[in-house]
Amino acid sequence: MDIVISHIAALQVIRQPYFPRYLATAELCPSALPAHLPSPAELKEAHKTCGQLAGIEGDLGLLISSKKGTHACAGTRPHVYSGTVPPGALVQLAPGIRCVSPLFLPLLVISKLTEVEMLMLLAELMGLYSVANGEKQGLVQRDTPMATPEGYRAFLNAAGRPMWSAKLERLIGMAPVRAASPPEAQLYLRATARFARGGYGLAGAILNDEVELAELAGAVPATKKRKPDLLVSPVHKDTSVRGACIDYMGSEWHTSADAIKNDAIRRNELLAAGYIPFEIFKDQFADIDYMDGLMRSVREAAGLPARRIGRARAKKERSAREELWARLSSVDVRAWTSREELR
């Protein structure tokens, strides 16, 4: 028995809390693909051997190396990849059962997803969260990303720069790194995109970067580390402002009495340390006028020059911002598992 789980079935496996344990040994996993699909008996045995397969919604996407190896096999969806498969491309789940890794998956699905969908997929794979439909908040938090931009670039080179490599590398350069939720990823994409593409031109913004702050309470001086959702460093280093921060205040996370108190403590610590904190809620996030005003204030706090543009260009850029937000807000990362063309 030799099967390799691929496409949206693989994403469902990758999203599980247990997956990082298997990912740690990916470099040691054999990378040769099977030449043919499993027999019905082998597929039945695989389900007995690997309990994770039971939770996969829809047909089981399987990756093989040759079209000659395809045959009718109920409950499966064959995918053929005949290029070089470097170390780190596959992850061993059980004897005879492997899954494509977070490094390999984007290359396999890039032809089936829109550019914005690909950016949100990369945000998840390079982020501190995974979508989990059964969890209370719809997310599983992770301590470290499962992939990095450097890892993707090295992987594409090791794979011999296959088809779609140039586009994937371009998207990797645009995608958020270390986002802790889909809204944080959307915030980054809107903040950093060029004005002509519907963004606010904050190319140097960083997600969840640690800043060291002084605790305001206690007789003995002490410091603590905070991680603003989005940090924009000042243009001029000789200013008293150390940066502008934006935190997305998701309604599920910040409405309890303890959360409100902790948010106020964090905000005061940031202000005392020279950071200018901004906060935005879901309703404001969808309001283009509010976002425009907020981002103008962020740019001003960071020492970026005020933009002077003509009416025609302003109208065009406004339309681009509306379009980018419409595309981002239409991406339903939780519904990918039910999309027939991704299986």
HUVEN-V525001 format. One record per residue. N is the residue number from 1. RES is the residue in one small letter. PHI is phi in whole degrees, -180 to 180 (* if undefined). OMEGA is omega in whole degrees, -180 to 180 (none if undefined). NEAR is the number of other ideal C-beta (glycine too) atoms within 8 Angstrom. Layout:
N_RES_PHI_OMEGA_NEAR + N_RES_PHI_OMEGA_NEAR
//
This chain:
1_m_*_178_10 + 2_d_-149_179_6 + 3_i_-129_178_14 + 4_v_-126_180_13 + 5_i_-75_-174_17 + 6_s_-139_175_13 + 7_h_54_-171_15 + 8_i_-69_174_13 + 9_a_-64_178_15 + 10_a_-66_178_13 + 11_l_-61_178_12 + 12_q_-63_176_12 + 13_v_-70_-178_13 + 14_i_-59_-178_14 + 15_r_-74_-176_11 + 16_q_-75_-178_12 + 17_p_-59_-177_6 + 18_y_-76_-167_7 + 19_f_-60_-179_12 + 20_p_-54_178_9 + 21_r_-63_179_6 + 22_y_-76_-178_12 + 23_l_-62_-177_11 + 24_a_-60_-178_6 + 25_t_-109_-175_9 + 26_a_-60_-178_14 + 27_e_-63_-179_6 + 28_l_-91_-177_5 + 29_c_-77_176_12 + 30_p_-55_-174_5 + 31_s_-106_179_10 + 32_a_-69_180_6 + 33_l_-85_174_10 + 34_p_-65_-178_12 + 35_a_-85_-176_8 + 36_h_-147_177_10 + 37_l_-70_178_13 + 38_p_-72_173_14 + 39_s_-76_177_7 + 40_p_-55_180_8 + 41_a_-67_179_6 + 42_e_-67_179_10 + 43_l_-65_177_14 + 44_k_-63_178_8 + 45_e_-65_179_9 + 46_a_-62_179_15 + 47_h_-65_177_9 + 48_k_-72_-176_5 + 49_t_-75_-172_10 + 50_c_-122_-178_9 + 51_g_-63_-180_4 + 52_q_-62_-177_10 + 53_l_-66_-177_11 + 54_a_-66_-177_6 + 55_g_-89_-178_7 + 56_i_-81_-179_11 + 57_e_-84_176_6 + 58_g_82_180_10 + 59_d_-62_179_8 + 60_l_-87_177_12 + 61_g_-70_-178_14 + 62_l_-125_-177_14 + 63_l_-104_177_13 + 64_i_-132_-173_16 + 65_s_-97_-175_10 + 66_s_-146_175_9 + 67_k_-63_-179_5 + 68_k_-66_-177_6 + 69_g_-89_-180_13 + 70_t_-85_175_9 + 71_h_-159_-180_6 + 72_a_-65_180_3 + 73_c_-147_-174_11 + 74_a_-55_177_5 + 75_g_84_180_6 + 76_t_-124_177_12 + 77_r_-134_-176_10 + 78_p_-77_173_10 + 79_h_-134_-177_11 + 80_v_-109_174_11 + 81_y_-134_-175_10 + 82_s_-107_-180_5 + 83_g_-83_178_7 + 84_t_-69_178_7 + 85_v_-115_-175_11 + 86_p_-79_174_9 + 87_p_-57_-178_9 + 88_g_93_-178_14 + 89_a_-80_-175_13 + 90_l_-127_-179_15 + 91_v_-128_-180_13 + 92_q_-79_177_9 + 93_l_-100_-179_11 + 94_a_-163_178_8 + 95_p_-54_179_5 + 96_g_80_-178_8 + 97_i_-130_178_14 + 98_r_-125_-179_12 + 99_c_-135_176_14 + 100_v_-65_-175_15 + 101_s_-87_175_13 + 102_p_-60_177_10 + 103_l_-74_-174_12 + 104_f_-86_-172_13 + 105_l_-55_-178_16 + 106_p_-58_180_14 + 107_l_-65_-177_12 + 108_l_-81_-175_12 + 109_v_-112_-174_13 + 110_i_-61_-179_12 + 111_s_-76_-175_5 + 112_k_-108_-178_6 + 113_l_-112_174_10 + 114_t_-71_-180_6 + 115_e_-61_-180_7 + 116_v_-67_176_11 + 117_e_-63_178_9 + 118_m_-63_179_14 + 119_l_-63_179_14 + 120_m_-72_175_14 + 121_l_-66_178_14 + 122_l_-62_178_13 + 123_a_-60_179_15 + 124_e_-69_-177_14 + 125_l_-70_178_13 + 126_m_-101_-175_15 + 127_g_-107_-179_15 + 128_l_-107_-180_11 + 129_y_-150_167_13 + 130_s_-135_178_11 + 131_v_-68_179_12 + 132_a_-142_-173_11 + 133_n_-60_-177_7 + 134_g_-86_-177_3 + 135_e_-82_-176_8 + 136_k_-58_-179_3 + 137_q_-92_-179_6 + 138_g_77_-177_8 + 139_l_-139_167_10 + 140_v_-115_179_11 + 141_q_-84_179_7 + 142_r_-123_-180_11 + 143_d_-77_-178_4 + 144_t_-137_177_6 + 145_p_-66_177_11 + 146_m_-84_180_11 + 147_a_-150_180_9 + 148_t_-134_176_8 + 149_p_-57_-180_10 + 150_e_-64_178_6 + 151_g_-64_178_10 + 152_y_-64_-178_14 + 153_r_-64_178_10 + 154_a_-64_-180_8 + 155_f_-65_-180_13 + 156_l_-62_178_13 + 157_n_-65_180_8 + 158_a_-66_179_10 + 159_a_-82_178_14 + 160_g_82_179_7 + 161_r_52_-179_7 + 162_p_-69_178_10 + 163_m_-53_-179_3 + 164_w_80_-178_9 + 165_s_-62_-177_11 + 166_a_-63_179_7 + 167_k_-66_-179_8 + 168_l_-63_180_14 + 169_e_-65_177_11 + 170_r_-64_-180_8 + 171_l_-68_177_13 + 172_i_-60_179_11 + 173_g_-69_-180_7 + 174_m_-95_-169_9 + 175_a_-74_177_12 + 176_p_-67_175_14 + 177_v_-121_178_10 + 178_r_71_170_11 + 179_a_-68_-178_16 + 180_a_-102_179_11 + 181_s_-169_175_10 + 182_p_-57_177_12 + 183_p_-61_176_10 + 184_e_-63_178_16 + 185_a_-63_178_15 + 186_q_-63_179_12 + 187_l_-59_180_14 + 188_y_-62_-178_14 + 189_l_-63_178_17 + 190_r_-71_-177_15 + 191_a_-70_-170_15 + 192_t_-96_-179_12 + 193_a_-62_177_13 + 194_r_-63_-179_6 + 195_f_-57_-178_11 + 196_a_-67_-179_7 + 197_r_-102_175_8 + 198_g_97_-179_13 + 199_g_-106_-177_14 + 200_y_-118_170_12 + 201_g_68_179_9 + 202_l_-93_-171_14 + 203_a_-62_-177_5 + 204_g_-91_-178_6 + 205_a_-66_-178_11 + 206_i_-128_178_8 + 207_l_-94_171_14 + 208_n_50_176_12 + 209_d_-86_-178_9 + 210_e_-71_171_7 + 211_v_-125_-178_14 + 212_e_-96_-176_6 + 213_l_-126_176_12 + 214_a_-84_173_9 + 215_e_-69_-177_10 + 216_l_-87_-178_7 + 217_a_-104_176_3 + 218_g_100_-179_6 + 219_a_-76_-179_2 + 220_v_-94_179_4 + 221_p_-58_179_6 + 222_a_-148_179_7 + 223_t_-122_174_8 + 224_k_-143_-180_8 + 225_k_-104_175_8 + 226_r_-121_179_10 + 227_k_-129_176_8 + 228_p_-59_179_14 + 229_d_-55_-179_12 + 230_l_-134_-179_14 + 231_l_-120_177_13 + 232_v_-115_-178_16 + 233_s_-77_-179_9 + 234_p_-71_178_13 + 235_v_-68_-177_6 + 236_h_-105_-176_6 + 237_k_-75_-178_4 + 238_d_-87_180_3 + 239_t_-85_178_7 + 240_s_-76_178_4 + 241_v_-82_-178_12 + 242_r_-92_178_9 + 243_g_158_174_13 + 244_a_-112_-177_13 + 245_c_-118_172_14 + 246_i_-125_175_15 + 247_d_-117_175_12 + 248_y_-85_-175_12 + 249_m_-97_179_11 + 250_g_-59_-173_9 + 251_s_-61_-178_8 + 252_e_-75_-170_5 + 253_w_-101_-166_8 + 254_h_-124_-174_9 + 255_t_-104_179_7 + 256_s_-74_-180_6 + 257_a_-61_179_5 + 258_d_-65_-180_6 + 259_a_-65_179_10 + 260_i_-62_179_10 + 261_k_-64_-179_8 + 262_n_-65_177_8 + 263_d_-63_179_12 + 264_a_-66_178_8 + 265_i_-61_180_9 + 266_r_-62_-179_10 + 267_r_-61_179_10 + 268_n_-66_179_9 + 269_e_-65_178_14 + 270_l_-64_179_15 + 271_l_-61_-179_9 + 272_a_-64_-179_9 + 273_a_-90_177_10 + 274_g_98_176_7 + 275_y_-96_178_14 + 276_i_-102_-176_10 + 277_p_-89_172_11 + 278_f_-121_179_11 + 279_e_-132_-179_10 + 280_i_-141_179_13 + 281_f_-103_-174_8 + 282_k_-56_-178_9 + 283_d_-63_179_6 + 284_q_-69_-179_10 + 285_f_-62_-179_12 + 286_a_-90_-177_7 + 287_d_-98_-176_8 + 288_i_-62_180_9 + 289_d_-61_180_6 + 290_y_-65_179_9 + 291_m_-61_178_15 + 292_d_-60_180_10 + 293_g_-66_179_8 + 294_l_-62_-177_12 + 295_m_-69_173_11 + 296_r_-62_180_9 + 297_s_-67_178_9 + 298_v_-64_179_15 + 299_r_-61_179_13 + 300_e_-64_180_9 + 301_a_-63_-180_11 + 302_a_-84_178_14 + 303_g_82_178_9 + 304_l_-78_-177_7 + 305_p_-68_175_3 + 306_a_-66_-179_6 + 307_r_-89_176_5 + 308_r_-121_-178_3 + 309_i_-131_-179_6 + 310_g_-74_-176_5 + 311_r_-63_-177_5 + 312_a_-65_179_6 + 313_r_-67_179_8 + 314_a_-60_179_9 + 315_k_-65_-180_8 + 316_k_-65_180_9 + 317_e_-68_177_12 + 318_r_-60_178_10 + 319_s_-61_179_8 + 320_a_-65_178_12 + 321_r_-66_178_14 + 322_e_-64_-179_10 + 323_e_-68_180_9 + 324_l_-61_180_15 + 325_w_-65_179_13 + 326_a_-61_-180_8 + 327_r_-70_180_10 + 328_l_-65_-176_12 + 329_s_-72_179_8 + 330_s_-86_-180_6 + 331_v_-76_179_9 + 332_d_-109_-175_6 + 333_v_-66_180_10 + 334_r_-80_-176_8 + 335_a_-92_-178_7 + 336_w_-60_-177_10 + 337_t_-65_-179_12 + 338_s_-101_-179_7 + 339_r_-84_-173_9 + 340_e_-59_-174_6 + 341_e_-73_-179_5 + 342_l_-96_-176_11 + 343_r_-77_none_11
//
